[in-house]
C-alpha cells in the first residue's frame, strides 16, 4: 500500500491556508465591540430599504440628511444585482445571485415563487434574527410576485409580525392590499408608504422592553410610477434630472453592441426624464417622512440610543447617463452603487468610509449585532469593524455584481423597457454579465464575449472603456479573479473577495 503521508501533508497545507474568518460557526463579537459589555442588552436593529433610489438623489431629503450627520455614510456600497428581486434575495440570505439562484423578478428564473419553491424562505434574516432571540417584523415590499400561487395569507418562517403588500396596486400606492399576519386586508384609503410608516412606528411602540427587536421596513418609493402623496404634489417644481458628463453620451473605447444601438436622448425624452425625476423626488419625501417618524418614535420610547438604523436601496437608477432611458440593471455606477447610511451605538456621527461594502453584508452585520453565529450560507462580511472606524488588514478588495437577462418568454423590466416613450419600439437590453467592482475599477464580462474596464479614479463617469489600453496581464488577472468569484460558495467567497 502506498503511503498516505504526501496526501495528508497537502490536506494540512490547504486547511492552514484558509483563514480562520471563513469558519461559519465562529461566534460573532458581542456588544463589547460596539460600546457595551458582554451580557448587556443587545441593540435593536432597523433596516429601511428604498426601491430604486439613486445616490445622486440623496441631497434632497432633510431626515436622511440628519441621519447622515448623526451616523456614518458608506460611500462604496454595492448591490449584488441592480434588479429588485435578485437584490432582495441577497439581502435576505447574504448570498450572491449565482448562489441563491433568484435571477430575475419573474418565473421561471426568479421571483418569490422560485424563492419559495427552492425552500429559501425557510432560512433568512427572519429565522436567523428570531433564532437569536429577537422579535422580528417585515413591513413593506418582500419579493416580487409574493404571495404568488401559495396560500393568500402565507407568512414565511421567522417573522413574528408581517405586513406585506400583494401585487394589486402596490406600485400605484392606493387601493392596495396587505397580507397581515395570515390575513389579506384591503385598504381603500391612505398612501401605502404612509401606512407602512405608521405600522413601523406601532411595532416599535408595542415592542416588549425585555426583548430586542429587528424591523425590516421596505417602502415602495421611488419605484416607477413614483406615486407621491397630495401633500408633496407641489415639491421640486423646477428640479431637473442630473446632467453629469456621461449624460446622453456613449463614451469612447470599444462599446458593447447593446449600448451601440442607442441613439441620442433627444429633447422630448430629456423633458420626460425631468418629469420622472421630479415625481421620484416627490415620492421619496414619504420615505424621508418615514425615517423622521422612526427617529421620533425611537426617541419618544427611549430606544434611540440602543438602536441601529440602517438605510439603503435595493438598486440604483440611471436617468439619461450613457444614453439610457430611465431604468436600472446595468453595471454602471448609477445602478450598482447605492446610498447607505448607518446610525447607532459606537458609530461616530458625520463619518464616512470608502471601504467596499454591500447588500451581501447586511445579514452578517445584523447577526453579528445579535451576538449570533454567522449563517453557514452567508457570503458577506460583518460591517461592524468598518462602522467602528477601522478597516481590518484582511478586508475585501472586490465585490461581485451579476445580472442574468431573463427567460425569453418573460419581459424584463430593465433597464429601459418600461420607461421608454410609447413611440420607441427598440429596447436594447444588456445581455447577461458579471462584474468585479474594486475600489478603483469596474471590470465587466458580458455573455456575448464583450468586456468593459473602467478606471473609477481617473474616469468616475465611466466614459472610456479602457479594456484596450490595459496591460494584458492585468486584464487576465481580473478575468481570473472574476471567474473564481462566480464559482464561490458560502465561506469561500470571503476568501475569494480578497484577490
N, C-alpha and C positions, 0 to 999 in steps of 0.2 A: 504493500500500500504506500502511495506517495505521501510525503509529509504535508500536513496542513498548515505548517508554520508560515510559509510565504503568504497564504491567503489570510491568515489571522493578522499578520503584520499590516497588510493592505487595508483590512477592515478597521483595524485600530487607527490607522492614519486617517481614514475617511471620517470616522466618528470624531476624532480630535479636531479635524478641520472645520466641523460645523460649529458655529458659535453657540454658546450657551443660550443666547437670546432666542434661539429657534425652538426651544423646548416648549411645547404647547401647554404643558402642565405647570410651568413655572408660575408661582404666585406673583400677583401684581404688587407694586409698592402700595403701602397703606396711606392713611391720612397724614402721616408724618411728612410725606413728600409735598404736601400742599398746605402746610401750615399748622396742622393739628397733630395730635398724638395718637399712637396706636390705641384702639379701643374707644376713641371718641366717636361721636355721631358722624356717620357718613353723610356726604353732601347730597342735596337734591340736585337733579340734572334736568335741564330743559333743552330740547333741540327744536328750533324753529327753522323749517325748511321751505324757502320760497320756490316758485316754479318758473324756471326760465329767466332768472334775474341776471343781468349783465353787470360786471364790475363797474363799467363806465357810468351806470345809473346811480351809484351809491351816494353821490353828494347832494341828494335832493330830499333827504328824509331826516327830520330832527331827532326822533327817538333812536334811529340807527346811528346817527352821528354821536349821540350821547353814549350809546353802548360802546362805540369805538373809543371814546375818551375815557371811559371807565374800565376798559379792558384791553385786550390785545387784538391786533389785526394780523392775519396770516396772509401775506401778500402773494405767496405761490401755492394756492390751494387748488388742486387739480381734480377733476372728476374722472372716473374710470371710463365713462362713455357719455358723450354730450347728448343724451337722449333719455327721456323721463324714466321709463320702466327699468331698463338695464342699470341706470344710475341708482335708482332707489333700491333695487335688489342688492347692489353693492353696499349701500348704507345699512341695510337690514342684516347682512351676513358677512361683511368685511371680506368680500371676495371680488377678484377681477372678473370681467364678463366671461372669459373662457372657462372659468371655474363654476360660477353659478348657472351659466348657460341660458340666461334670460337675455336674448339677443336683440329683441325688438319690443315694441309696445303691444303687439297683437299676435294671436296664434297663427300658424303653428310654432313660430320661432320664439315667441315671448308672451308678455302679458301675464296677468295674475293667474290665468288658467294653467299656464305651463309651470309657474312657480308652485302652485298648489299640487298639481299632479306629480311634480318631482319630489314632493314631500318637504320642500324647503321652508315652508312657513311653520314647520314644526320645530325649527331651531333658528331663532332670530334674536335680534335685540330684545324682543319681548320676553322670550323664555329665559335668556341669559340674565336680564335685569330682575325679572320675577324670581328666578332661582337664587339670586344674590340677596333676596330679602326686600326688594323694592316694590312699592305699589306702582303699577305701570298704567299708562294711558296713551292711546294713539287717537288723536283728534285731527281729522283732515284727510287729505289725499293719501291713499295707501299705494296700490299698484294699479296700473291701467287695466281696466276691464273688471275689477272687483265689483260685485261678487261672482261674476261670470255665470256658469251654469250650476254652481253649487247652491246649497241652502241659502235662501234670501237673507236670513239673519245670521249667517255663519260668522263667528269671531275666531280668528286663529289662536292657537295656544299662546299663553304667556301674557295676555293683555287683560288686566283687571277692569279697565274702562275703555270703551270703544265707541267712537262717533265718527264714522267714515262715510263720505258721500257715495251714493251709487252714481253710475254714469249719467242718469237723466238730469239734464240741465246743469251739470256740475260746473262746466266752464262758463256758462251764462250767469251763474251765481244767483239765480232767482227761481222760485217754484221748484225747489230741489228736494231730494230725499236723502235721509241719513239712515244708515244701518247703525242702530244704537243698542249695544249690549243685548243682541239677539232679536231685536225688533226693527222693522222698517217704518220710519216715521216721515210723513210728508210735511214740508214747510212751504206754505203759500205766501208767507211774508218774510221780510228780512233779507239781508245780503249775506251770502254764505260765509265769507271771511269774517264778518262781524259776529255771526252766530258761533263760529269756531272760536273766536277770541273770548266770547262770553263763557263758553264751555271750558276753555283752558283756565280761565280765572276761577271758575267754580271748582274745578278739580283741585287747584292749589288751596282754596279756602277750606275745602272739606277734607283735605289730606290729614290723616292722623299724625299727631305730634311724635308718636313713638316709632315712626317708620318713615324712612326716606322715600321720596317719590321720583319717578322718571316719567317725564312728559314729552312725547313726540308730537309736535304741533305743526301741521303741514297745510298752510293756506294755498289757495288756488292761484292768486296773482303772482306775477303779471302775465300768466299764460294767456295766449290769444283765445277769445277775442278781447281780453283785457277789460273785463266788465268792472266798472267802477260804481261807487255809490253816488247818490244825488248830492250829498254834501261835498263831494270832491269834483263835481262836474265842471266847475269854473277854474280849477287849478291849472297851472302851467299853460296859460293861453298862448304864449309865444315860444314855447320850447321847440327845439329842433333836434333831430337825431344827431349824434356826434358825427363830425366830419374829419376823422383822422386822416393822415396821409394815405392810408390804404383805401379810403372811401372811393368807390367807383373805379378802382384800378386793379388790374390783374397782377401786375408786377413783372419783374424781369427773371431771366433764367428759364430753364425748361419747366413748363407748367403742365399739370396733369390734364388729360383730354377733357374730363368733365368740366374743368374750370375754363378751358379754352373756348367752350361753346357759349359762354356768357357774353352778351353784348353790353354796351354802356347802359347805365341805370336809366337815364332819361329824366326830364323834368317832372313828368306826371308821376313817375314812380318815386322820385325824391319827395314830392309833396305828400304822396300817400304814406311814405315811410315816416314823415314828420307827424302825420296824424296818428299813426300806430304808436309812435314813440310817446306822444302826449297821453294817449289812453293808457299805455303801460305805466307811465309815471303816476297817473291818477289812480289806477287800480292798486299800485303799491302803497298809496297813502293809507289804505285799510290795513295793510301788513305793518306799516310803521305805527299806526294806532294800536295794533295788536301787541307789538313789542312794548309800547308805552303802558298798555293795560297790564301786561305781565309784570313789568317792573314795579308799577304802583301796587299791584296785589301782593307781590313778594314783600314790599316794604311795609304795607299795612298789616300783614300777617306775621311780621318779624322773621321772615325767612330769607331776606335778601342776602345777608352776609354768609349764609351757608348753602347757597345755590349757585351752580354753574349754569350760565345761559349761553348756549351756542347758537349762532345764526349763520346760515349759508344757503346755497341753492343747489338744486339737482343738476343743473347745467346752465351754461351761459346763453348768449343770444347775439347774433350779428344783425346789423342794420345797414346794409349797403357796402360794408367793407368787402374788398375783393370782388365787387360787382354782384354780391349775393343778395337775393331778396331776403326780407326779414325771416330769420329761422335759426337753425342750430345743426348739430351732428357733424360739423367739420372739425379738423384737427387744429384750426386756428385758435389763437389765444382768446378771442371773443367768446368762443364756445366752450373751451375746456378749462379756463381759469375763472373761478367764481369767487364772489365775496365770501369772507369768513371772518367772523368776529366772535370773541370769547370773553366773557366776564365771569369772575368767580374768585374763591379764596386762593390767595397766593399768586394771582395774575396781576402783574403790575399795570396800573392804569396808563393808557396812552402809549403803549409799546407796540412794536410791530416786528415781524421777522420775515426773512426771505427763505427760511428753511422749507424744503419741499414737504408738503403735507397734502392730504386729500381725503375724499369721501370714504376711501377704504380704511381710514384711520379712526373714524368716529366710534365704531363699536369697540375696538380695543381700548380707546380712551375712556369710554363710559364704564366698561367692565373694570378697568384699572381703578377708576374713581370709586367704584363699588367695592373694591377690595377683593374682587373675584379673580379666578384664573382666566387666562386668555383662551377663548374658544379654539378648539382644535382645527376648525376650518378657516380660521382668520388668517388673512394675508396682509393686513395692515399693521401699523405700529401704534402704540400709545403716544399721544402728543403731550403728555404731562411734562416731560423734560423741556420741550420747546415752550410750553406755556409758562414754565418757571423761569424762562430767560436763558436757558443754556442749551447748547446743541451737542449731544454726545458725539464722541470721535467716530463712532461707527454708524452715524446717521446715514440714511439712504442718500444715494446720488441720482436716483431717477424714479419716475413713476410711469406706469403703463396706461395707455389710453387705447381702447379698442372700439371699433364700430363695425357692425355687421348689417349689410344693406337691406336685408329682409327677404322674405319669400316672394317669388314673382307674383303670386296670387294676391298679395296684400298691397296696401297703399301706404308706404311710409309717410309720415307727416313732415319729414325734414330732408334737407334743410329748408327748402323754399316752396314746396308744392302748395301748401295750404295758404300761403300769404301772397302768391304772385297775382297780378291783375288778371281778371277773367279773360281778357283777350289774348293773353300769353299762353300758348299751348305747351311749348317746350319747357321741361323742368328737369334740367340735368341734376342728378344726384351723385354724390361721391360713391364710388364702389367701396366695398369693404376695405378697411385699412387697420393697421396697428401703428401706434406712435410711441416713441420714447421721449418723455419730457424730462430734461435735466434742468438745473438752474440756469444753464447757458443756452442750451439748444433744444430744438424740437426736430426729431428725425421721424419721417413718415414713410411707410411702405404700403402701397395700395395693392389690392388683389390683382390688378391689371399689370403689375410689374413696375409701375412708375414710382418715383421716390421724390421726397422733398427734404430739404435740410435748411433750417433757419437758425442763424446766429442771433439770439434774442438780445445780446448785449450790444451788438453793432446795428441790428435791424429789428427793433422792437415791434414794428408794424408788419413784419413778415412780408416785405415787398420783394425780396430777392431770394429765389431758390438757389442756394449755394452748393447744391449737390455736385455740380460740375466743377466747382472751384476747390473743393476739399481734397485733402490728401487721400489716396485710395486706402491707406492703412487705417485712417480714422473712420472712413465710411464702413470698412469691413468690421471694425470693432463695434461700431454702433449697430450694424446689422446682426452680428453675432449675439450681442447683448439683448437686442430685441427678440431674437429667436428664443433665447433661453428664458426670457421673461414670459413669453407667450405660452411656454410649456410648464411654468412653475405651478405648484400646488401647495396650499397651506403654508407651513412654516418656511419652506424653501424660498418662497417669494421674498422673505425678509433677508435672505442671503443674496439672492439674485439682484435685488434693488441696490446693492452696494457696488455693483460693477463686476 
